[in-house]
Amino acid sequence: MTCDHLVCANCAGRVSDGRCPVCRAHRARMQEQQQNPFASLSPAALLALIVGLLAVAMIARQALA
């Protein structure tokens, strides 16, 4: 989600505009969260990634044994 789609409950403006201190604080917090590469993954996608990695590890283990 981006700041363009969020409406501030304090000033009723878009968060991306940063009209009030609440907007600016939330915009800064969202920008910090977007720096984390796993922040954009949903829990289902993260679980699928883990299951996929486990499957690859099991196949590699069987191939090398």
Secondary structure, DSSP 4 states (H G I P E B T S, - for coil): --GGG-B-TTTSSBGGG--SHHHHHHHHHHHHHHTSTTTTS-HHHHHHHHHHHHHHHHHHHHHH-
